[in-house]
Amino acid sequence: MSKKRTLDGFFQSSSPKRARISPERELKAKTSHVILNSLDAPTDWSDHPTYPYPVPHFPKQLQDALTEVPASEGKDINDQLDLDLLYFQPYIPKSLENELFQFLRRELFFYRVQYKIKRGPTETMINTPRYTTVFGVDATSFFDPKDPTIIRETHSSKPVLSSKYACKPRPLPHCLDSLRQITEIFTNSTYNFCLVNYYANGNDSISYHSDDERFLGENPAIASFSLGAKRDFLMRHKPYPLNGSSKPNTKASKNADGEALPSLKLTLASGDMVLMRGTTQSTWLHSIPKRKGPEAGKGRINITFRKALVKGGTENYYQYNVGSGGVWKWDDRKGEMREWKKGDGDAKEERMS
């Protein structure tokens, strides 16, 4: 079982109330964003040529409050075949989770991705049933600490060739990178990607799947945060492949011998975090089904941190989480996501006007 600690204790700061980030972590954080300072602006901002508009840093009170995570001890869930989870109820303090949810929904930019899949001779257009966004680059590259507009090769530190990536990788904004650093400490893992999903209501969902792509390596660790509305997180063991296929039948609820597959249901509340590790991805499926009832009209944000090892991971994540569609931004006045167009302005312009 994971013990509850604060960042103060981890870094052994001389001050009992403030966390002291090590010089190495502080430098690493600076590699992932460009800070825009203004005497008239209420905060600092992260910007990059790949961003449609700048993203503000966390307000100071929110940033300081994050030194008190995790809010509870992590509970090991490993009593079923091949399952290895660490479940925090919650990880983000209840006094903080709503402010964090509102901030990220308001300030991040999202996409409603469409993509084509081919089953035999038939090509089908898929509309992603949620809003998505992604930041990061795989382990073969890194953003230059002095100029994050330059991506360098990890093995040589030389700038990557323009032909290396078909997509346009972008660094984590400071707000998400702060959360990444804290998450790395308490999960004993490192991450170079952040995926964010926004489920606008109970009709938005994600079907059964596993994050077992080869570009994540063997037994990947994935930290998954929930903010906003409660949603059921369903898991079930993968069935054995049928008829000599190398892929399991993801729609099956029983094995070939008729035996029911092991399953699990977690009702994730705002602030909860599930760390999926070990053989979980290679042997289990998970989903967020559609929901009816009191929480169905409320939005939910899911943040996952993960580590892609090769460039195939970068191409995959940007293809399926950014694509070629338009940008969507939360409209506080209308209480909904609206398609954002260049010239509409952004939070920085509004606050500085």
Disulfide bonds with the S-S distance in Angstrom:
none
